[in-house]
Amino acid sequence: MGRIPALPRRAGSASGIRVRLAGTVIDSPRADRAATVTIAVLAVAFALFFVLPLAGLIVRAIEEESTWSLLKEPQVRQALGLSLWTSTVTVALTVVFGTPVAYILARGRFPGRAFLDALIDLPIVLPPTVAGVALLTAFGRRGIIGEPIEAWTGYAFSFTTTAVVMAQLLVAAPFYVRAAKSGFESMDPQVERVAYTLGASRVRTFFRITVPQAWPALLAGFVLCWARSMGELGATLIFAGNLEGKTQTMPLAIISAFEGSSLGLAGAIALSLILLVVAFLVLVVFRMAGRWARWT
């Protein structure tokens, strides 16, 4: 039998940090513990970076005696009502127009498909302020589309409630389309082909087989789109403005509170608390949709 080579003496080997056996470095339990502690400290510090601001918002809302009374203020109620209304309209339009687009991207093979796919993803990575400027140059009073429409009909898109919906639609719709496309792609196309061979029309197959199968992904996209619409700020501010009772959504009302409106800091905290609750509910629904998808 071959002789086992003697372990060479190395600096630090006596303390149990590491040893070298047949040319291989073996870390000791002490090194493993040090690495584990380091990773744990970094993870906790990173988690606290997210937890502390939310905790501070909740604590400050509880401490401020006027927080709950400000929720009844007309400006807060108008901003909340407008946000709920425009977000709901945005999601409805997204479902009607975005679902066919998502299905075509998932099933179709046609020239320009990759370009269309990338174009729909673009608003996700595009700064919202840039989206607002783009809307203004296209549909504003002097835009390439907005100016002739106003000259013909007398209606201007910019700085109206319609502009709020358009801004939310441009920024939030891609989240639904992306989720819906993933849901359609996860389905076996053979199921649809079997339905066709049994005499079902494409429309009937889509609503009776395709949509129920992709429903968890559609629901997740629906919720993400609605939440993104509720929190939209940059594009709305540039294209629709910050007109109280007309275009002032909840994020814009928070901006106004810091700029000297009657709501003040307490009003900004109250509005932020509402959006925090909405975000939490969205997260719950999103997780439930994910579990539903795994069960089905």
Secondary structure by P-SEA (a helix, b strand, c coil): cccccccccccccccccccccccbbbbcaaaaaaaaaaaaaaaaaaaaaaaaaaaaaaaaaaaccccccccccaaaaaaaaaaaaaaaaaaaaaaacaaaaaaaaacccccaaaaaaaaaaccccccaaaaaaaaaaacccccccaaaaaaaccccccccaaaaaaaaaaccaaaaaaaaaaaaaaccaaaaaaaaaacccaaaaaaacccccaaaaaaaaaaaaaaaaaaccaaaaaaccccccccccaaaaaaaaaacccccaaaaaaaaaaaaaaaaaaaaaaaaaaaaaaac
